[in-house]
Amino acid sequence: MWSFFARDPVKDFAYEILPDSPEKSGIWTLHRGKRKTTGDPVSVFVYEVSQGTEQQTQLAKAAFKRMKTLRHPNILAYVDGLETDKSLYLVTEQVTPLAVHLKAQAETGGSGELEVSWGMHQIVKAVSFLVNDCHLLHNNLGIWAVFVDRAGEWKLGALDHVTPEQGDPSGVSLPSPKAVNPDMEKYDPPDTSNSGAEKWAGEVWRLGCLIWEVFNGPLTRTSALRSLGKIPKSLVPHYCELVGANPRARPNPARFLQNCRAPGGFLSNSFVESNLFLEEIQIKEPAEKQQFFQDLNENLDSFPENFCKHKVLPQLLTAFEFGNAGAVILTPLFKVGKFLSAEEYQQKIIPVIVKMFSSTDRAMRIRLLQQMEQFIQYLNEAAVNSQIFPHVVHGFTDTNPAIREQTVKSMLLLAPKLNETNLNQELMRHFARLQARDEQGPIRCNTTVCLGKIASYLNAGTRERVLISAFSRATKDPFPASRSAGVLGFAATHNYYSVTEIAGRILPTLCAVTVDPNKNVRDQTFKAIKSFLSKLEAVSEDPNKLSEIEKDVGSCAQPAGASSSWAGWAVTGMSSLTSKLIRNTPGADGGSASDSSGPASTTNQASATDEESTTNKGRSSSAMAVKTQSSDWSSSGWDADDSWSNEKEGQGQSSAGEEGWGNDWGEEETDVTSTSTMLDLPEGVRLASEYNWDSSGKGVTQNDLFASVSQRSAAANTVRKWCIIFFLETDPSKAELSKKKREERRKELEAKRAERKAAKGPLKLGARKLD
């Protein structure tokens, strides 16, 4: 029982002092410490009663009391304390003495004028708080009284000699600094006996001494204040006022701060302005916050690293969590994230990114996709498959072309982390729809490119079922870049095809492209044909090479993190072309959907807050885009028939049973050669039926995913073909032809609706279907 009352309170203290080299701070010894329960870093000021004099003990106890009662952002923050007969323990936020900090920064080339200007702003503000609000005198200003926290913020400490302006009402007077330490006399102003001066005149003089020491090192004697040394020119006039001979002419700390904040002053710069805004960000208007975060991105490069990590980053996270800042914080957030370690990134940034992907804000979605390369390495596979990919895939069916394009490109980074189902089934279903139906040629092109680049991550069964069909379809696309991508896709994935597939399916497809209207496509085709022929020739000369050539055909998917290489082309190579075409397409939302400066503005115009109006806008713009592209392609030797786009109700939206590969869609082939030969076509005129968009040959199987996409549009294509034949025989006007085509399409859609309604049978409201 007696051991309970005799236990040492120091052992029960919630903080632990770390074994290191302590720093001397006046009568205190500064140690690094941590909280025992959480490990949070702190600083511990220790005063040993046995090693000090009676005056020093009196000052230590006075400082202990002051630290508990004085609270200000620019004064060293009190956390906890312990007072025993032997020692005094004062726990504060983790800090470093200013002299030590400036020395370390000078060795690394840091501590520029921006950081010093903000530090001085904080100290002057703290002195002004003591003098004008608390009517207290610090009496101990100097470089030893200033400390720096992890964010680079300067804090005023050393409150040992703080006294009221009018004296202590209790009659207890503390010893002066020079009475405890005679070396402190050089910091006293020469006019201490001048009764006409303000009480704070001496404080302002010592503030001038502090400024001199910040730029020139420790003050050796009072006369050294006359030599300006390295004090910046913009600060010299104000410094001279602080150490002026006339104490009545010395400005109040608040007035000094105001003078230095004037245009051109030492405290008037972007760093100070940003800090002041961050301190009041909670009361700022949303428009002001948006503008601040936009400007912050440009200024971050000149800000100190610790400041970005420990002050800017928490404010960015808070602005996203509670301030509804939106996509504007993404760019500065990722820029600050570069300063974090992998562990810190996982703790602070990744939870925010995961939450952002679930947002319906289009501006945020497109910026996340554009900047995915900056954070993809920190995302684990579980988070990608369960929390990110389900939200990303919505971009494939978005009415905004810029979002669809960026979603396709993002798959290059996400594919290595996707699981079997998401990669080989879900993603392939969306790729099939985009390549066959998207009205934007560049997006169809990039879909083909992306498929080729992620081919190494697909399993062998998916590659066998998808690649040849996909690249074959691309070679028949009206958009020249898509045809080139299809040819290059064959060449880049050559190691995944057997010699039988090369001879029976790939070479016949490539040979048809050798007469392509575009010379660049033809050139790429001849190179690819030569490459495949050399393979066949090598096997013909030496059959033993067959196993070597086909070693990758049945190989497993490449492990996550491995890279898939292309032969001299990449999806980014198409980005400028894609952006240009989407920007110039009348049907693109916002006009400049992919402009380098436009993702935010475009997606803001297409805000998700009004989904119905956005969808209608997207549908109408899609129709305009189809018409424009059709005319462009006809001038390149392609027929103006736009049957590739499969215009039907719900264009651009997912519907059950209609999207994806490997459903119950079959392949229908229509023999139109006899019809073509019966007509005498004018020179240079081709029928749309000459181009089979549905398959690369008669040998395509029923489970061919890419070949199965177009079955639903077979009937509509047949109607269009007969409309063209009618046009050649009777030569009606274009308006009449268009009218007939629309009427036929309407009747066809009505018939389909009737069939579906009949198949479902009558349903009663509220009735349950019984097994």
Buried (B, 14 or more C-beta within 10 A) or exposed (E): EEEEEEEEEEEEBEBBBEEEEBBEBBBBBBBBBBBEEEEEEBBBBBBBBEEBEEBBBBBBBBBBEBBEEBEBEBBBBBBBBBBEEEBBBBBBBBBBBBBEBBEEBEEEEBBEBBBBBBBBBBBBBBBBBBBEEBEBBBBBBBBBBBBBBBBBBBBBBBBBBBBEBEEEEEEEEBBBBEEBEEEBEBBBBEBEEBEEBBEBBBBBBBBBBBBBBBBBBEBEEBEBBEEBEEBEEBBEEBBBBBBBEEBEEBBBBBBBBBBBBEEEBBBBBBBBBBBBBBEEBEEBEEEEBBBBBBBBBEBBEEBBEBBBBBBBBEBBBBBBEEBEBBBBBBBBBBBBBEBBEEEEBBEBBBEBBBEBBEBEBBBBBBBBBBBBEBBBEBBEEEBBBEBBBBBBBBBBBBBBBBBBBBBBBBBBBBBBBBBEEBBBBBBBBBBBBBBBBBBBBBBBBBBBBBBBBBBBBBBBEBBBBBBBBBBBBBBBBBBBBBBBBBBBBBBBBBBBBBBEBBBEBBBEBBEBBEEBEBEEBBBBBEEBBEBBBEBBEBBEEEEEBBEEBBEBBEBEBBEEEEEBEBEEBEBEBBBEBBBBBBBEBEBBBBBBBBBEEBBBBBBBBBBBEEEEEBEEBBBEBBBBBBBBBBEBBBEEEBBBBBBBBBBBEEBBBBEEEBBBBBBEBEBBEBEBEEBBEEEEEEEEEBBBBEBBBBBBBEEBEEEBBBBBBBBBBBBBBBBBBBBBBBBEEEEEEEEEBEEBBEEBBEEBEEEBEEEEEEEEEEEEEEEEEEE
